[in-house]
């Protein structure tokens, strides 16, 4: 990866933002081909004070940051 000055491989970078992130967040049993990942700031999905800051959509093939 260019940003890491070749300290990590592309495969390691991919694992960091997929499987490792899933483990960190405690996500289990998700259909990987149709799941979207939504990142919140200031709480979770059910907190009125939280704000969506990013969406990774595998179905649309896009990453959106707000």
SEFITI-339847 format. One record per residue: residue number from 1; x, y, z of N, C-alpha, C, O, CB in turn. Coordinates in steps of 0.05 Angstrom, whole numbers, padded with zeros to 5 digits, m for minus. Glycine has a CB too. Layout:
BEGIN
[tido NUM,[X,Y,Z],[X,Y,Z],[X,Y,Z],[X,Y,Z],[X,Y,Z]]
...
REM end
This chain:
BEGIN
[tido 1,[00017,m00024,00000],[00000,00000,00000],[00018,00025,00000],[00038,00026,00014],[m00019,00000,00024]]
[tido 2,[00010,00044,m00016],[00026,00069,m00018],[00027,00084,00009],[00048,00094,00016],[00014,00087,m00039]]
[tido 3,[00005,00085,00023],[00004,00101,00047],[00020,00088,00070],[00027,00102,00089],[m00024,00104,00056]]
[tido 4,[00026,00063,00068],[00041,00050,00090],[00071,00047,00084],[00085,00035,00100],[00029,00022,00095]]
[tido 5,[00080,00058,00061],[00108,00054,00053],[00115,00025,00052],[00138,00018,00060],[00126,00070,00072]]
[tido 6,[00097,00008,00043],[00101,m00021,00039],[00105,m00036,00066],[00117,m00057,00066],[00124,m00025,00021]]
[tido 7,[00097,m00024,00088],[00099,m00038,00114],[00078,m00059,00117],[00082,m00079,00132],[00097,m00018,00137]]
[tido 8,[00055,m00056,00104],[00035,m00077,00104],[00027,m00083,00075],[00028,m00065,00058],[00010,m00069,00121]]
[tido 9,[00019,m00107,00070],[00012,m00115,00043],[m00017,m00106,00037],[m00032,m00098,00055],[00015,m00145,00039]]
[tido 10,[m00025,m00107,00012],[m00052,m00101,00004],[m00072,m00120,00018],[m00093,m00112,00026],[m00056,m00102,m00027]]
[tido 11,[m00064,m00145,00020],[m00081,m00165,00033],[m00085,m00158,00063],[m00107,m00161,00073],[m00069,m00193,00030]]
[tido 12,[m00064,m00150,00076],[m00066,m00142,00104],[m00083,m00118,00108],[m00098,m00116,00127],[m00038,m00138,00116]]
[tido 13,[m00081,m00099,00090],[m00097,m00074,00091],[m00126,m00081,00088],[m00144,m00071,00102],[m00088,m00054,00070]]
[tido 14,[m00132,m00099,00069],[m00160,m00108,00064],[m00171,m00122,00089],[m00194,m00117,00097],[m00162,m00126,00040]]
[tido 15,[m00155,m00139,00101],[m00164,m00153,00126],[m00169,m00133,00148],[m00187,m00137,00164],[m00143,m00174,00134]]
[tido 16,[m00153,m00113,00150],[m00155,m00093,00171],[m00182,m00079,00169],[m00195,m00073,00190],[m00133,m00072,00169]]
[tido 17,[m00192,m00073,00145],[m00217,m00058,00143],[m00241,m00076,00138],[m00264,m00067,00135],[m00215,m00039,00120]]
[tido 18,[m00237,m00103,00138],[m00260,m00121,00136],[m00262,m00139,00160],[m00276,m00133,00179],[m00258,m00137,00110]]
[tido 19,[m00248,m00161,00158],[m00250,m00182,00180],[m00241,m00171,00207],[m00255,m00176,00227],[m00234,m00206,00173]]
[tido 20,[m00219,m00157,00208],[m00209,m00147,00233],[m00229,m00127,00245],[m00233,m00126,00269],[m00182,m00134,00230]]
[tido 21,[m00241,m00110,00228],[m00261,m00091,00238],[m00286,m00105,00248],[m00297,m00097,00268],[m00268,m00071,00215]]
[tido 22,[m00294,m00126,00234],[m00317,m00142,00243],[m00312,m00154,00270],[m00329,m00153,00287],[m00323,m00164,00222]]
[tido 23,[m00288,m00164,00274],[m00281,m00176,00300],[m00281,m00154,00322],[m00292,m00158,00344],[m00253,m00190,00299]]
[tido 24,[m00269,m00132,00316],[m00268,m00109,00335],[m00296,m00100,00343],[m00300,m00095,00367],[m00252,m00086,00322]]
[tido 25,[m00314,m00099,00324],[m00341,m00090,00330],[m00360,m00112,00340],[m00383,m00107,00348],[m00353,m00077,00305]]
[tido 26,[m00350,m00137,00340],[m00366,m00159,00349],[m00388,m00168,00330],[m00409,m00178,00338],[m00379,m00152,00375]]
[tido 27,[m00384,m00163,00304],[m00403,m00170,00283],[m00401,m00200,00277],[m00379,m00210,00272],[m00400,m00153,00258]]
[tido 28,[m00424,m00214,00277],[m00424,m00243,00271],[m00448,m00250,00253],[m00469,m00237,00256],[m00424,m00260,00297]]
[tido 29,[m00444,m00270,00236],[m00467,m00281,00221],[m00478,m00262,00200],[m00502,m00262,00195],[m00488,m00289,00239]]
[tido 30,[m00461,m00246,00187],[m00471,m00227,00167],[m00465,m00238,00139],[m00444,m00249,00134],[m00457,m00199,00170]]
[tido 31,[m00485,m00236,00122],[m00482,m00244,00094],[m00464,m00224,00081],[m00473,m00201,00075],[m00509,m00247,00079]]
[tido 32,[m00439,m00230,00076],[m00419,m00211,00066],[m00425,m00200,00038],[m00416,m00178,00032],[m00392,m00224,00066]]
[tido 33,[m00440,m00215,00022],[m00445,m00206,m00005],[m00467,m00185,m00006],[m00469,m00171,m00026],[m00453,m00229,m00022]]
[tido 34,[m00483,m00183,00015],[m00505,m00163,00013],[m00506,m00144,00037],[m00524,m00127,00039],[m00532,m00178,00012]]
[tido 35,[m00486,m00145,00054],[m00485,m00128,00078],[m00473,m00101,00072],[m00455,m00098,00056],[m00470,m00142,00100]]
[tido 36,[m00484,m00081,00086],[m00472,m00054,00086],[m00462,m00048,00114],[m00473,m00058,00133],[m00493,m00033,00076]]
[tido 37,[m00441,m00032,00116],[m00430,m00024,00141],[m00435,00006,00144],[m00427,00022,00127],[m00399,m00031,00143]]
[tido 38,[m00447,00013,00167],[m00453,00041,00172],[m00438,00049,00197],[m00440,00036,00218],[m00484,00046,00176]]
[tido 39,[m00422,00071,00195],[m00407,00081,00218],[m00421,00105,00230],[m00430,00123,00216],[m00378,00088,00209]]
[tido 40,[m00423,00105,00257],[m00436,00127,00271],[m00416,00142,00289],[m00396,00130,00298],[m00459,00116,00288]]
[tido 41,[m00421,00167,00293],[m00406,00183,00312],[m00424,00193,00334],[m00446,00202,00329],[m00392,00208,00298]]
[tido 42,[m00416,00189,00359],[m00432,00199,00381],[m00452,00180,00392],[m00471,00188,00405],[m00445,00224,00374]]
[tido 43,[m00450,00154,00386],[m00469,00135,00395],[m00474,00113,00375],[m00457,00108,00358],[m00495,00148,00402]]
[tido 44,[m00497,00101,00377],[m00503,00079,00359],[m00528,00084,00342],[m00538,00107,00342],[m00507,00053,00374]]
[tido 45,[m00538,00064,00329],[m00560,00066,00311],[m00586,00076,00325],[m00603,00089,00313],[m00565,00040,00298]]
[tido 46,[m00589,00070,00351],[m00614,00077,00365],[m00611,00102,00382],[m00630,00110,00396],[m00622,00055,00382]]
[tido 47,[m00588,00116,00381],[m00584,00140,00397],[m00591,00164,00380],[m00581,00167,00357],[m00555,00142,00406]]
[tido 48,[m00609,00182,00390],[m00617,00205,00375],[m00594,00225,00371],[m00594,00241,00353],[m00640,00219,00389]]
[tido 49,[m00574,00223,00388],[m00551,00242,00386],[m00530,00233,00367],[m00512,00248,00360],[m00539,00246,00413]]
[tido 50,[m00532,00208,00357],[m00512,00198,00338],[m00516,00208,00310],[m00538,00216,00303],[m00511,00167,00339]]
[tido 51,[m00494,00208,00295],[m00495,00218,00268],[m00480,00198,00250],[m00459,00189,00257],[m00482,00246,00266]]
[tido 52,[m00492,00191,00227],[m00479,00174,00207],[m00455,00189,00195],[m00459,00211,00186],[m00499,00164,00185]]
[tido 53,[m00432,00177,00196],[m00408,00189,00185],[m00397,00174,00161],[m00379,00185,00147],[m00387,00192,00206]]
[tido 54,[m00407,00150,00156],[m00397,00135,00133],[m00414,00111,00127],[m00425,00099,00145],[m00369,00128,00137]]
[tido 55,[m00414,00103,00102],[m00429,00078,00093],[m00411,00064,00073],[m00402,00076,00053],[m00457,00085,00081]]
[tido 56,[m00407,00038,00078],[m00394,00021,00058],[m00415,00002,00048],[m00426,m00014,00063],[m00369,00006,00071]]
[tido 57,[m00421,00004,00022],[m00442,m00012,00010],[m00430,m00032,m00010],[m00418,m00024,m00031],[m00463,00005,m00004]]
[tido 58,[m00432,m00058,m00004],[m00422,m00078,m00023],[m00441,m00081,m00047],[m00432,m00086,m00069],[m00419,m00105,m00009]]
[tido 59,[m00466,m00077,m00042],[m00486,m00079,m00065],[m00482,m00057,m00085],[m00483,m00062,m00109],[m00514,m00078,m00054]]
[tido 60,[m00477,m00033,m00076],[m00472,m00011,m00094],[m00443,m00008,m00102],[m00437,00006,m00122],[m00482,00015,m00082]]
[tido 61,[m00425,m00021,m00088],[m00397,m00020,m00094],[m00386,00008,m00088],[m00369,00018,m00103],[m00392,m00027,m00122]]
[tido 62,[m00394,00020,m00066],[m00385,00047,m00060],[m00379,00051,m00030],[m00388,00036,m00013],[m00407,00067,m00069]]
[tido 63,[m00364,00072,m00025],[m00357,00081,00002],[m00365,00110,00003],[m00355,00126,m00013],[m00327,00076,00010]]
[tido 64,[m00382,00118,00022],[m00389,00146,00025],[m00382,00156,00052],[m00389,00143,00072],[m00420,00149,00020]]
[tido 65,[m00369,00178,00054],[m00361,00191,00079],[m00376,00217,00081],[m00377,00232,00061],[m00331,00194,00081]]
[tido 66,[m00387,00223,00104],[m00403,00248,00108],[m00389,00266,00127],[m00399,00288,00132],[m00431,00242,00117]]
REM end
